[in-house]
Amino acid sequence: MVYSYNKLWKLLIDRKITKTEMRKRAGISTNMLAKMGKSEPVSMETLAKISTVLECGLDDIVEIQSDAEKGGN
């Protein structure tokens, strides 16, 4: 599985919110933010906190693709 948080990063830029500010408002740890920065999976609870703070849907902040979708064999 491939996780992409590019939609989240773009949303933050569009709303002029820093990653640190979003992290504090959502009440998530720096470790979770670091995992997202490395395109690693995070808990549904973390994603729900972020989407609640930003008032958006989960599909507005994360994309999940299978390895086959990204061009694997």
N, C-alpha and C positions, 0 to 999 in steps of 0.2 A: 504494500500500500504506500502511496505517495501523498503526503499532506502538504497543502499549500495555504499559507496565511497571507498571501499577497493581497487578497481582497481587504483583509483587515488593515494592513499597512497603508493601503491606498485610502481607505475610509478615514483613518486617523489623520493623514495628510490633508484630505479634503476638509475635515472638520477642525483642522489646526489643533489637534490634541497630540501631545507627546506620548510615547510608549510608557514612560514612567507615570505620567498623569493618569493614563488609562488603567495601568496596573494598580495604582493606589485607589482609584475610584471603584474598580471592580473587586478589590480585596484579594488579588491573586499574588502569589509569591514571585520573587525575582527568578527563581528556578523555573517556574512555569513559563515566564516570558522568555527565558533563555532557550527552553525546549522549543517554543514556537519559532524563535529566531533561527533554529537549526532544522526547521520543518519536521519536527518530531511530534508524535501524537500526544495530546493532553486530554485530561478527563472531560467528560461531558459537563460536569459541574463547572469547570473553569470556563468552557465555551459559553455556558448559560449565563454565568456572571457577566462576562464581557458583552454578550448580546443584550442583556438587560440594561446595563449601563449605557450602551450606545443606542438603545432602542431600535434594534434591527434583528433580523433573523439569522439563524446559524449559517444559512447558505450565503449570507452577506459577508461572513468573516472567514470561512474555511472551505476549501475544496479538497475532496478526497478522491483519488484515482487509484484503480488497481494497477499493478505493474504492467499488465497487458495493454491498458489504455494509453500509457505513456510511450508506447512504441516497442515494448518487449516482444519476444517471440511467442 
